[in-house]
Amino acid sequence: MAGQRVASVAELVENQATRVVLDGVPIAVVKDSAGDVHAIGDTCTHGEISLSEGFVEDETLECWAHGSQFSLVTGKPLNLPAYEPVPVFAVEIIDGDVFIDPSVTKETN
């Protein structure tokens, strides 16, 4: 994968989203409580709110404005009012650094 470095894994705060913008694409990067790093689209599909300002619990990111929760694994909303998924981006860890390619989304079911 020809991704861009966004941070070191050590720089990411557990259970907190970090907003990055790569090639104009806003992305929420999250290190969950298991230590796994996820990257999903940073814009809530319900209200165009930055998801990185929301709340992380387990493998979900909750929009602070209206409470929609999105799976960090699939990008799918887990409750209303959002009903459209956000994109999920492939994450590669190389020598402790996090790389993301904003032009490549993961296939999720």
Residue frames as a rotation matrix with the C-alpha (Angstrom) as fourth column:
MET 1
0.586 0.810 0.000 0.00
0.810 -0.586 0.000 0.00
0.000 0.000 -1.000 0.00
ALA 2
-0.454 -0.725 0.518 1.32
0.717 -0.642 -0.271 3.44
0.529 0.248 0.812 -0.88
GLY 3
0.587 0.767 -0.259 -0.14
0.748 -0.391 0.536 5.27
0.310 -0.508 -0.803 2.09
GLN 4
0.063 -0.488 0.870 0.82
-0.131 -0.869 -0.478 8.45
0.989 -0.083 -0.119 3.85
ARG 5
-0.573 -0.321 -0.755 2.23
0.687 0.314 -0.655 8.51
0.447 -0.894 0.041 7.36
VAL 6
0.286 0.756 0.590 -0.26
0.134 -0.641 0.756 10.06
0.949 -0.137 -0.284 9.78
ALA 7
0.483 -0.160 0.861 1.25
-0.847 -0.334 0.413 9.35
0.222 -0.929 -0.297 13.23
SER 8
-0.740 -0.576 -0.347 3.11
-0.394 0.790 -0.470 6.79
0.545 -0.211 -0.811 15.24
VAL 9
0.040 0.754 -0.656 0.97
0.365 0.600 0.712 4.24
0.930 -0.268 -0.251 17.04
ALA 10
-0.401 -0.293 -0.868 2.41
0.908 -0.003 -0.419 5.57
0.120 -0.956 0.268 20.32
GLU 11
-0.997 0.013 0.078 1.14
-0.015 -0.999 -0.031 9.09
0.078 -0.032 0.996 19.53
LEU 12
-0.297 0.953 -0.054 -2.47
-0.212 -0.010 0.977 7.91
0.931 0.301 0.205 19.23
VAL 13
-0.709 0.161 0.686 -4.47
-0.702 -0.079 -0.707 8.11
-0.060 -0.984 0.170 22.46
GLU 14
-0.929 0.353 -0.113 -6.43
0.343 0.934 0.103 4.95
0.142 0.057 -0.988 23.21
ASN 15
-0.178 0.979 -0.101 -10.20
0.972 0.159 -0.174 5.30
-0.154 -0.129 -0.980 22.72
GLN 16
0.185 0.215 -0.959 -9.89
0.082 -0.976 -0.202 8.78
-0.979 -0.042 -0.199 21.23
ALA 17
0.591 0.091 0.802 -10.30
0.787 0.154 -0.597 9.79
-0.178 0.984 0.019 17.60
THR 18
-0.245 -0.705 -0.665 -7.73
0.205 -0.708 0.675 11.94
-0.947 0.029 0.319 15.83
ARG 19
0.829 0.560 0.022 -8.72
0.181 -0.231 -0.956 13.93
-0.530 0.796 -0.293 12.74
VAL 20
-0.452 -0.889 -0.072 -6.36
0.184 -0.172 0.968 13.94
-0.873 0.424 0.242 9.77
VAL 21
0.728 0.587 -0.355 -6.91
-0.246 -0.260 -0.934 15.27
-0.640 0.767 -0.045 6.27
LEU 22
-0.370 -0.829 0.420 -5.12
0.146 0.394 0.907 13.42
-0.918 0.397 -0.025 3.48
ASP 23
-0.939 -0.042 0.340 -5.43
0.343 -0.086 0.935 14.71
-0.010 0.995 0.096 -0.08
GLY 24
-0.698 0.682 0.218 -8.54
-0.594 -0.722 0.355 16.65
0.400 0.118 0.909 1.00
VAL 25
0.074 0.716 -0.694 -10.18
0.011 0.696 0.718 13.59
0.997 -0.061 0.044 2.58
PRO 26
-0.119 -0.075 0.990 -11.09
-0.933 -0.331 -0.138 14.00
0.338 -0.941 -0.030 6.28
ILE 27
0.081 0.020 -0.997 -10.36
0.029 0.999 0.022 10.79
0.996 -0.031 0.080 8.21
ALA 28
0.557 0.088 0.826 -10.90
-0.816 -0.129 0.564 9.81
0.157 -0.988 0.000 11.85
VAL 29
-0.126 -0.687 -0.716 -8.03
-0.218 0.723 -0.656 7.64
0.968 0.074 -0.241 13.10
VAL 30
0.550 0.433 0.714 -8.75
-0.795 0.011 0.606 5.60
0.255 -0.901 0.351 16.23
LYS 31
-0.642 -0.610 -0.464 -6.71
-0.304 0.759 -0.576 3.27
0.704 -0.229 -0.673 18.41
ASP 32
0.420 0.907 -0.013 -9.29
-0.401 0.198 0.894 1.14
0.814 -0.370 0.447 20.21
SER 33
0.535 -0.144 0.832 -8.98
-0.838 0.031 0.544 -0.44
-0.105 -0.989 -0.104 23.66
ALA 34
0.878 -0.242 0.413 -7.50
0.236 0.970 0.066 -3.60
-0.417 0.040 0.908 22.08
GLY 35
-0.016 -0.939 -0.343 -4.73
-0.015 -0.342 0.939 -1.50
-1.000 0.021 -0.009 20.51
ASP 36
-0.161 0.040 0.986 -6.05
0.929 0.343 0.138 -1.91
-0.333 0.938 -0.092 16.94
VAL 37
-0.636 -0.112 -0.764 -5.87
-0.049 -0.981 0.185 1.16
-0.770 0.155 0.619 14.70
HIS 38
0.006 0.754 0.657 -8.84
0.905 0.275 -0.323 2.05
-0.424 0.596 -0.681 12.49
ALA 39
-0.873 -0.189 -0.450 -9.46
-0.003 -0.920 0.392 4.77
-0.488 0.344 0.802 9.90
ILE 40
-0.135 0.889 0.438 -12.97
0.951 0.240 -0.193 5.82
-0.277 0.391 -0.878 8.85
GLY 41
-0.266 0.153 0.952 -14.45
0.548 -0.788 0.280 8.81
0.793 0.596 0.126 7.10
ASP 42
-0.849 -0.220 -0.481 -14.59
0.528 -0.390 -0.754 11.71
-0.022 -0.894 0.447 9.55
THR 43
-0.804 0.593 0.036 -17.93
-0.579 -0.796 0.177 13.11
0.134 0.122 0.983 8.42
CYS 44
-0.608 0.683 0.406 -21.18
0.081 0.562 -0.823 11.80
-0.790 -0.468 -0.396 9.93
THR 45
-0.908 0.270 0.319 -23.56
0.365 0.142 0.920 10.83
0.203 0.952 -0.228 7.15
HIS 46
0.039 0.962 -0.271 -26.52
0.999 -0.039 0.007 12.22
-0.004 -0.271 -0.963 9.09
GLY 47
0.832 0.418 -0.365 -25.45
0.482 -0.870 0.102 15.75
-0.275 -0.261 -0.925 9.89
GLU 48
0.519 -0.709 0.478 -22.06
0.374 -0.314 -0.872 16.42
0.768 0.632 0.102 8.28
ILE 49
0.855 -0.243 0.458 -20.47
-0.518 -0.428 0.740 16.60
0.016 -0.870 -0.492 11.75
SER 50
-0.073 -0.957 -0.282 -16.82
-0.729 0.244 -0.640 15.70
0.681 0.159 -0.715 12.44
LEU 51
0.767 0.383 -0.515 -16.87
-0.035 0.826 0.563 12.21
0.641 -0.413 0.647 13.96
SER 52
-0.143 -0.916 -0.374 -13.40
0.521 0.252 -0.815 12.67
0.841 -0.311 0.442 15.45
GLU 53
-0.612 0.012 0.791 -15.01
-0.537 -0.740 -0.404 14.99
0.581 -0.672 0.459 18.00
GLY 54
0.436 0.892 -0.118 -17.20
-0.591 0.383 0.710 12.10
0.679 -0.240 0.694 19.14
PHE 55
0.201 -0.209 0.957 -16.86
-0.921 0.293 0.257 9.27
-0.334 -0.933 -0.133 21.62
VAL 56
-0.204 -0.364 -0.909 -15.04
-0.638 0.754 -0.159 5.96
0.743 0.547 -0.386 21.16
GLU 57
0.074 0.177 0.981 -16.20
-0.862 0.507 -0.027 2.80
-0.502 -0.843 0.190 22.88
ASP 58
0.212 -0.117 0.970 -14.91
0.173 0.982 0.080 -0.65
-0.962 0.151 0.228 21.91
GLU 59
-0.678 -0.459 0.574 -15.13
0.602 0.101 0.792 -0.74
-0.422 0.883 0.207 18.10
THR 60
0.305 0.821 0.483 -17.57
0.940 -0.342 -0.011 2.16
0.156 0.457 -0.876 17.68
LEU 61
-0.898 -0.430 -0.094 -17.33
0.437 -0.896 -0.081 5.91
-0.050 -0.114 0.992 17.16
GLU 62
0.051 0.982 -0.180 -20.35
0.971 -0.091 -0.219 7.95
-0.232 -0.164 -0.959 18.25
CYS 63
-0.332 -0.035 0.942 -21.27
0.502 -0.853 0.145 11.27
0.799 0.521 0.301 16.68
TRP 64
-0.854 -0.090 -0.512 -21.44
0.508 -0.353 -0.786 13.84
-0.110 -0.931 0.348 19.46
ALA 65
-0.875 0.484 -0.015 -24.29
-0.475 -0.852 0.222 15.80
0.094 0.202 0.975 17.86
HIS 66
0.036 0.986 -0.160 -27.06
-0.951 0.083 0.298 13.25
0.308 0.141 0.941 17.37
GLY 67
0.071 -0.043 0.997 -25.73
-0.791 0.607 0.082 9.99
-0.608 -0.794 0.009 18.86
SER 68
0.896 0.175 -0.408 -25.34
-0.405 0.697 -0.592 7.84
0.180 0.696 0.695 15.76
GLN 69
0.248 -0.822 0.512 -22.71
-0.466 0.362 0.807 5.18
-0.849 -0.439 -0.293 16.32
PHE 70
0.668 -0.134 -0.732 -20.53
-0.699 0.225 -0.679 3.88
0.256 0.965 0.057 13.49
SER 71
0.883 -0.408 0.233 -18.60
0.296 0.868 0.399 0.62
-0.365 -0.283 0.887 13.40
LEU 72
0.332 -0.859 -0.391 -14.86
-0.683 -0.504 0.528 1.25
-0.650 0.092 -0.754 13.18
VAL 73
-0.449 -0.487 0.749 -14.56
0.044 0.825 0.563 -2.06
-0.893 0.286 -0.349 11.32
THR 74
-0.285 0.438 0.853 -17.31
0.905 0.417 0.088 -1.73
-0.317 0.796 -0.515 8.70
GLY 75
-0.996 -0.075 0.044 -18.23
0.084 -0.959 0.271 1.98
0.022 0.274 0.962 8.74
LYS 76
-0.356 0.935 0.012 -21.89
0.433 0.153 0.888 1.02
0.829 0.321 -0.459 9.04
PRO 77
-0.446 0.306 0.841 -24.19
-0.729 -0.669 -0.143 3.01
0.519 -0.677 0.522 11.35
LEU 78
-0.877 0.071 -0.475 -25.35
0.283 0.876 -0.391 0.95
0.388 -0.477 -0.788 14.30
ASN 79
-0.233 0.853 -0.467 -28.32
0.829 -0.077 -0.554 3.15
-0.508 -0.517 -0.689 15.17
LEU 80
0.290 0.442 0.849 -30.40
0.790 -0.611 0.048 6.05
0.540 0.657 -0.526 13.84
PRO 81
0.530 0.740 -0.415 -30.55
-0.184 -0.378 -0.908 8.82
-0.828 0.557 -0.064 12.84
ALA 82
-0.270 -0.656 -0.705 -27.68
-0.894 -0.102 0.437 7.93
-0.358 0.748 -0.559 10.46
TYR 83
0.626 0.484 0.611 -28.47
-0.218 0.862 -0.459 5.18
-0.749 0.154 0.645 7.97
GLU 84
0.889 -0.420 -0.184 -25.65
-0.152 0.110 -0.982 5.56
0.433 0.901 0.034 5.43
PRO 85
0.663 -0.702 -0.261 -22.17
0.710 0.477 0.518 4.13
-0.239 -0.529 0.814 6.17
VAL 86
0.698 -0.608 -0.379 -18.92
-0.600 -0.785 0.155 6.09
-0.391 0.119 -0.913 6.22
PRO 87
0.642 -0.514 -0.569 -15.92
-0.311 0.504 -0.806 4.86
0.701 0.694 0.164 4.23
VAL 88
0.832 -0.484 0.272 -13.34
-0.081 0.380 0.922 2.64
-0.549 -0.789 0.276 5.94
PHE 89
0.626 -0.689 -0.365 -9.72
-0.686 -0.265 -0.677 3.01
0.370 0.675 -0.639 4.91
ALA 90
0.719 -0.474 -0.508 -6.98
0.466 0.872 -0.154 0.40
0.515 -0.126 0.848 5.01
VAL 91
0.768 -0.519 0.375 -4.40
-0.639 -0.583 0.502 1.00
-0.042 -0.625 -0.779 7.73
GLU 92
0.609 -0.670 -0.424 -0.84
0.363 0.712 -0.601 -0.26
0.705 0.212 0.677 7.54
ILE 93
0.904 -0.401 0.149 1.56
-0.309 -0.371 0.876 -0.21
-0.296 -0.838 -0.459 10.49
ILE 94
0.626 -0.779 -0.039 5.23
0.398 0.362 -0.843 -0.05
0.671 0.512 0.537 9.49
ASP 95
-0.408 -0.881 -0.240 7.90
0.623 -0.077 -0.779 0.15
0.667 -0.467 0.580 12.18
GLY 96
-0.448 0.296 -0.844 5.39
0.827 -0.223 -0.517 1.61
-0.341 -0.929 -0.145 14.64
ASP 97
-0.832 0.175 -0.526 4.07
-0.281 -0.951 0.127 4.25
-0.478 0.254 0.841 12.22
VAL 98
-0.017 0.932 0.363 0.50
0.427 0.335 -0.840 4.44
-0.904 0.140 -0.403 10.89
PHE 99
-0.926 -0.240 -0.291 0.04
-0.176 -0.406 0.897 4.75
-0.333 0.882 0.334 7.13
ILE 100
0.026 0.976 0.217 -3.27
0.353 0.194 -0.915 5.38
-0.935 0.100 -0.340 5.36
ASP 101
-0.946 -0.179 0.269 -4.06
0.308 -0.250 0.918 5.72
-0.097 0.952 0.292 1.65
PRO 102
-0.484 0.811 -0.330 -7.10
-0.235 -0.484 -0.843 8.01
-0.843 -0.330 0.424 1.33
SER 103
-0.283 0.370 -0.885 -7.79
-0.959 -0.110 0.260 6.74
-0.001 0.922 0.386 -2.20
VAL 104
-0.588 0.028 -0.808 -8.21
-0.183 0.969 0.167 3.11
0.788 0.246 -0.565 -1.08
THR 105
-0.025 0.651 0.759 -11.24
-0.998 -0.061 0.020 2.03
0.059 -0.757 0.651 0.92
LYS 106
-0.896 -0.270 0.352 -11.61
-0.344 0.924 -0.168 -1.39
-0.280 -0.272 -0.921 2.44
GLU 107
-0.354 0.795 -0.492 -14.24
-0.352 0.374 0.858 -3.81
0.867 0.477 0.147 1.25
THR 108
-0.893 0.134 0.430 -16.60
-0.401 0.200 -0.894 -4.43
-0.206 -0.971 -0.124 4.17
ASN 109
-0.638 0.714 -0.287 -19.65
0.289 0.568 0.771 -6.59
0.714 0.409 -0.569 4.49
